[in-house]
């Protein structure tokens, strides 16, 4: 059974945990979280632009925001313009400032026109999600997003490699106070006890030698 997040935080380095959550989001197509995912990728690539090429970054942001905006227009739900508009603003900004000269401007413009049509026309919404959406925004579209996300995660992992035990030890400055703080925290942690019990059942310690 899956470990609770509080236990995973003890077992898995924070970067690996975030990366795994990002990957699960695109693998399971949790479109409701695509805005949050784009915010995270944007924040990281603003600091380290070389994680993605300029074109990859723009295409990923457009892909995530477009998919989310379209999901918010599905005919079975009420359209909330206040929720959709921020995503449209980001798409418009990318189109005007980043993609206009790249050959992708027309498709971005068409996308904005499509979304505005879906917002206004209930019949067009029914037709679009029944006949068009599965073809234009189906498996191939999701695979393209996954490919860009995978490139981002692999590059991020190269940038922030997890240090081994001896490397971490060399980074420590005040061993006595750190040990005291860690022991107090760990010995009182129910999450640590749960994690040790869980790992004990999976362990092969007694089979070595």
C-alpha positions as CSV (number, residue, x, y, z in Angstrom):
1,X,0.0,0.0,0.0
2,X,1.2,3.6,-0.7
3,X,3.1,5.4,2.1
4,X,1.5,8.6,3.4
5,X,3.1,11.8,2.3
6,X,4.5,12.5,5.8
7,X,6.5,9.2,5.7
8,X,7.6,9.8,2.1
9,X,9.1,13.1,3.1
10,X,11.4,11.2,5.4
11,X,12.3,8.5,2.8
12,X,12.6,10.5,-0.4
13,X,14.6,13.7,-1.1
14,X,12.3,16.7,-1.6
15,X,13.3,17.2,-5.2
16,X,12.7,13.6,-6.1
17,X,9.3,13.7,-4.4
18,X,8.3,16.8,-6.3
19,X,9.5,15.4,-9.5
20,X,7.5,12.2,-8.9
21,X,4.4,14.2,-8.2
22,X,4.9,16.2,-11.4
23,X,5.3,13.0,-13.4
24,X,2.3,11.3,-11.9
25,X,0.3,14.5,-12.7
26,X,1.0,14.2,-16.4
27,X,0.9,10.4,-16.5
28,X,-2.6,10.3,-14.9
29,X,-3.7,13.4,-16.8
30,X,-4.7,15.4,-13.7
31,X,-5.6,18.4,-15.9
32,X,-7.0,20.4,-12.9
33,X,-3.4,20.7,-11.7
34,X,-1.8,21.8,-15.0
35,X,-1.9,25.4,-14.0
36,X,0.0,24.7,-10.8
37,X,2.5,22.5,-12.8
38,X,3.1,25.4,-15.3
39,X,3.6,27.8,-12.4
40,X,6.3,25.5,-11.0
41,X,8.1,25.0,-14.3
42,X,8.0,28.7,-15.0
43,X,9.4,29.6,-11.6
44,X,12.3,27.0,-12.0
45,X,13.1,27.9,-15.6
46,X,13.2,31.6,-14.8
47,X,16.1,30.8,-12.4
48,X,17.7,28.2,-14.7
49,X,16.6,28.9,-18.3
50,X,18.8,26.2,-19.8
51,X,16.6,23.4,-18.3
52,X,14.4,23.8,-21.4
53,X,15.0,25.5,-24.7
54,X,13.0,28.7,-25.3
55,X,10.7,26.9,-27.7
56,X,10.2,23.9,-25.4
57,X,9.3,26.1,-22.5
58,X,6.7,28.1,-24.5
59,X,5.2,24.9,-26.1
60,X,4.9,23.3,-22.6
61,X,3.3,26.3,-21.1
62,X,0.9,26.7,-24.0
63,X,0.1,23.0,-24.0
64,X,-0.7,22.9,-20.3
65,X,-2.7,26.1,-20.2
66,X,-4.7,25.2,-23.4
67,X,-5.6,21.7,-22.0
68,X,-6.7,23.2,-18.7
69,X,-8.7,26.0,-20.4
70,X,-10.5,23.5,-22.6
71,X,-11.3,21.2,-19.7
72,X,-12.9,24.2,-18.0
73,X,-15.2,24.6,-21.0
74,X,-16.7,21.1,-21.0
75,X,-20.5,21.1,-21.6
76,X,-21.4,19.2,-18.5
77,X,-20.2,22.0,-16.2
78,X,-21.0,25.7,-15.7
79,X,-18.4,28.0,-17.3
80,X,-16.6,30.3,-14.8
81,X,-15.0,33.1,-16.7
82,X,-13.1,34.3,-13.7
83,X,-11.4,30.9,-13.5
84,X,-10.7,30.6,-17.2
85,X,-9.5,34.2,-17.9
86,X,-6.1,34.0,-16.1
87,X,-5.2,31.0,-18.3
88,X,-6.3,32.8,-21.4
89,X,-4.2,35.8,-20.4
90,X,-1.1,33.7,-20.1
91,X,-1.8,32.1,-23.5
92,X,-2.3,35.5,-25.0
93,X,0.9,36.8,-23.4
94,X,2.9,33.9,-24.7
95,X,1.5,34.3,-28.2
96,X,2.2,38.0,-28.3
97,X,5.6,38.1,-26.7
98,X,7.2,34.7,-27.3
99,X,5.5,32.7,-30.1
100,X,4.5,35.4,-32.6
101,X,7.6,35.0,-34.7
102,X,8.1,31.2,-34.3
103,X,5.6,29.9,-36.7
104,X,3.2,28.9,-34.0
105,X,1.4,32.2,-33.6
106,X,-1.5,31.3,-35.9
107,X,-2.2,28.1,-34.0
108,X,-2.2,30.0,-30.7
109,X,-4.5,32.6,-32.2
110,X,-6.9,29.9,-33.4
111,X,-6.8,28.3,-30.0
112,X,-7.9,31.6,-28.3
113,X,-10.7,32.0,-30.9
114,X,-11.8,28.4,-30.3
115,X,-12.0,28.8,-26.5
116,X,-14.0,32.1,-26.9
117,X,-16.4,30.2,-29.2
118,X,-16.8,27.4,-26.7
119,X,-17.6,29.8,-23.9
120,X,-20.4,31.4,-25.9
121,X,-21.9,28.5,-27.9
122,X,-23.3,25.5,-26.0
123,X,-24.0,23.5,-29.2
124,X,-20.5,24.1,-30.5
125,X,-19.2,22.8,-27.1
126,X,-21.2,19.6,-27.5
127,X,-19.9,19.1,-31.0
128,X,-16.3,19.9,-30.1
129,X,-15.9,17.6,-27.1
130,X,-17.7,14.8,-28.8
131,X,-16.0,14.9,-32.2
132,X,-13.0,17.2,-32.2
133,X,-11.4,17.1,-28.8
134,X,-10.6,13.3,-28.8
135,X,-8.7,13.7,-32.1
136,X,-6.9,17.1,-31.6
137,X,-6.3,16.9,-27.9
138,X,-6.2,13.1,-27.3
139,X,-3.3,10.7,-26.7
140,X,-0.8,12.3,-29.1
141,X,-1.3,15.7,-27.4
142,X,-0.8,14.2,-23.9
143,X,2.3,12.3,-25.1
144,X,3.8,15.6,-26.3
145,X,3.2,17.2,-22.9
146,X,4.7,14.2,-21.2
147,X,7.8,14.3,-23.4
148,X,8.5,18.0,-22.5
149,X,7.9,17.3,-18.8
150,X,10.2,14.4,-18.9
151,X,13.0,16.5,-20.5
152,X,12.5,19.1,-17.8
153,X,12.6,16.5,-15.0
154,X,15.7,14.8,-16.4
155,X,17.5,18.1,-16.7
156,X,16.5,19.2,-13.2
157,X,17.8,15.9,-11.8
158,X,21.1,16.5,-13.5
159,X,21.3,19.9,-12.0
160,X,20.4,18.9,-8.5
161,X,21.9,15.5,-8.0
162,X,21.3,13.8,-4.6
163,X,24.6,13.8,-2.6
164,X,25.7,10.5,-1.0
165,X,26.3,10.0,2.7
166,X,29.9,11.2,2.8
167,X,29.1,14.2,0.6
168,X,26.4,15.3,3.0
169,X,28.6,14.8,6.0
170,X,31.2,17.2,4.4
171,X,28.4,19.8,4.2
172,X,27.6,19.8,7.9
173,X,29.1,22.5,10.0
174,X,27.9,21.8,13.6
175,X,27.7,18.1,14.2
176,X,26.8,18.0,17.9
177,X,23.9,20.4,17.7
178,X,22.6,18.8,14.5
179,X,22.7,15.3,16.0
180,X,20.9,16.4,19.1
181,X,18.2,18.2,17.0
182,X,17.8,15.2,14.7
183,X,17.5,12.7,17.5
184,X,14.9,14.7,19.3
185,X,12.9,15.1,16.1
186,X,13.2,11.6,14.9
187,X,12.6,9.7,18.1
188,X,9.3,11.6,18.7
189,X,8.2,11.1,15.1
190,X,5.3,8.8,14.5
191,X,6.0,9.0,10.8
192,X,9.5,7.6,11.3
193,X,8.1,4.7,13.3
194,X,5.6,4.0,10.5
195,X,8.3,4.2,7.9
196,X,10.6,1.8,9.7
197,X,7.8,-0.7,10.2
198,X,6.9,-0.4,6.5
199,X,10.5,-0.8,5.3
200,X,11.1,-3.6,7.8
201,X,8.5,-5.7,6.1
202,X,10.2,-5.1,2.7
203,X,13.8,-5.5,3.9
204,X,16.2,-8.2,2.8
205,X,18.7,-7.4,5.7
206,X,18.6,-11.0,7.1
207,X,19.2,-12.6,3.7
208,X,22.6,-11.0,3.1
209,X,25.6,-13.3,3.4
